[in-house]
Amino acid sequence: MSFAYWNPEILHQSHLLNAQTGEYTAIRVAELGEETITVRGASVSASRYRVTGTKHPIDLWYSTEQTWLALESTLDRGRRLRYELK
């Protein structure tokens, strides 16, 4: 499987394929608990997960129905990358 964050099956993988480099990367996924985040202007209960094994850890949020809601990572020089469902 590739780094397809919108697919909740990513949470059950031990390795992911980087489609840009061809590298097969060992990862770990940790469940960080429930949070309330804002999606499309409304408060939503979400499960937060952290993917490690890449240069920068990646946090993912999914709804109780396993719909992808958001992704966040801190990049080089402290820059923040965030994608969220709009």
TORZA-118449 format. One line per field, with one value per atom (N, C-alpha, C): x, y, z; atom name. Coordinates in steps of 0.2 Angstrom, whole numbers. Last residue first. Layout:
<pts>
px = X	...
py = Y	...
pz = Z	...
atom = CA	...
</pts>
This chain:
<pts>
px = -62	-66	-73	-51	-57	-61	-34	-40	-46	-17	-22	-28	-2	-9	-13	14	10	4	25	19	15	42	36	31	54	48	42	64	64	58	55	61	60	38	43	50	26	30	36	9	16	20	-7	-3	4	-23	-16	-12	-41	-35	-29	-51	-53	-47	-57	-51	-54	-69	-68	-62	-73	-67	-66	-84	-85	-79	-78	-80	-82	-64	-71	-72	-47	-52	-59	-31	-38	-43	-14	-20	-26	3	-3	-9	19	13	7	36	30	24	48	44	38	54	58	55	45	47	51	42	46	48	25	32	36	9	13	20	-3	3	7	-21	-16	-9	-36	-30	-25	-53	-48	-41	-65	-61	-56	-81	-76	-72	-82	-83	-78	-90	-86	-87	-89	-93	-88	-83	-86	-90	-77	-82	-86	-72	-72	-78	-62	-67	-67	-61	-58	-64	-59	-64	-60	-51	-51	-57	-45	-51	-50	-28	-35	-40	-18	-16	-23	-11	-17	-16	3	1	-6	11	5	3	26	23	17	35	31	28	47	44	41	45	46	43	51	47	49	53	56	50	49	50	52	47	54	55	33	38	45	27	26	31	32	33	33	23	27	27	25	21	26	22	26	22	12	19	24	-5	1	7	-17	-15	-9	-19	-18	-16	-22	-15	-14	-36	-32	-24	-42	-40	-36	-36	-38	-36	-30	-37	-40	-16	-19	-26	-7	-14	-17	7	5	-2	2	6	4	4	0	4
py = 99	105	104	90	90	96	96	95	94	96	95	94	105	102	102	107	105	102	119	115	113	121	123	117	119	120	121	115	122	124	102	105	112	100	99	102	91	97	95	87	85	92	81	86	84	79	76	82	74	79	75	64	71	76	50	54	61	40	45	49	31	30	34	35	31	29	43	37	32	50	51	44	53	50	50	61	61	58	59	58	58	65	64	64	59	62	60	63	60	63	64	68	64	53	58	62	38	43	48	33	29	33	35	36	31	42	37	39	43	45	40	48	42	46	51	54	48	52	47	50	64	61	57	73	68	65	90	83	79	105	101	94	113	110	106	118	123	120	107	111	115	102	100	104	103	107	105	90	95	98	82	86	91	66	73	76	51	54	62	43	45	49	39	44	46	24	28	33	23	23	27	14	18	17	13	11	16	7	12	9	5	2	8	8	11	8	7	3	5	19	17	13	26	19	16	40	38	30	42	47	44	32	32	37	23	30	30	10	12	20	5	8	10	-7	-4	-1	-11	-11	-8	-5	-7	-7	0	-7	-10	12	11	4	12	14	12	10	4	5	23	20	14	33	27	24	45	46	39	43	44	44	33	35	37	28	33	36	11	18	22	-6	0	6
pz = 18	17	14	28	24	24	27	31	26	30	25	29	34	36	30	39	34	36	46	47	41	49	45	46	56	60	56	47	50	53	40	41	43	47	42	44	55	56	51	49	50	51	48	50	51	41	42	44	43	43	43	40	41	41	33	34	35	41	36	37	51	47	41	58	53	48	67	70	64	57	60	63	59	56	60	57	61	56	59	55	60	59	63	58	56	53	57	58	60	57	45	50	52	39	42	47	45	40	43	57	53	47	62	62	58	63	59	60	75	73	69	76	75	73	83	81	81	80	82	79	83	79	83	83	87	82	77	76	80	75	79	78	59	64	68	48	52	58	42	38	43	57	50	47	71	67	60	84	79	75	98	95	90	100	100	97	107	104	105	104	107	103	97	102	105	91	92	98	80	87	87	68	69	76	59	65	66	44	48	55	32	38	42	15	21	27	0	4	11	-13	-7	-3	-24	-25	-18	-23	-23	-24	-24	-28	-28	-17	-24	-28	-5	-7	-14	3	-3	-4	20	15	9	33	28	23	41	44	39	43	39	43	47	49	45	43	50	52	30	32	39	29	29	31	27	34	35	15	16	23	15	15	16	14	20	21	6	4	11	3	8	6	-3	-3	2	0	0	0
atom = N	CA	C	N	CA	C	N	CA	C	N	CA	C	N	CA	C	N	CA	C	N	CA	C	N	CA	C	N	CA	C	N	CA	C	N	CA	C	N	CA	C	N	CA	C	N	CA	C	N	CA	C	N	CA	C	N	CA	C	N	CA	C	N	CA	C	N	CA	C	N	CA	C	N	CA	C	N	CA	C	N	CA	C	N	CA	C	N	CA	C	N	CA	C	N	CA	C	N	CA	C	N	CA	C	N	CA	C	N	CA	C	N	CA	C	N	CA	C	N	CA	C	N	CA	C	N	CA	C	N	CA	C	N	CA	C	N	CA	C	N	CA	C	N	CA	C	N	CA	C	N	CA	C	N	CA	C	N	CA	C	N	CA	C	N	CA	C	N	CA	C	N	CA	C	N	CA	C	N	CA	C	N	CA	C	N	CA	C	N	CA	C	N	CA	C	N	CA	C	N	CA	C	N	CA	C	N	CA	C	N	CA	C	N	CA	C	N	CA	C	N	CA	C	N	CA	C	N	CA	C	N	CA	C	N	CA	C	N	CA	C	N	CA	C	N	CA	C	N	CA	C	N	CA	C	N	CA	C	N	CA	C	N	CA	C	N	CA	C	N	CA	C	N	CA	C	N	CA	C	N	CA	C	N	CA	C	N	CA	C	N	CA	C	N	CA	C	N	CA	C
</pts>
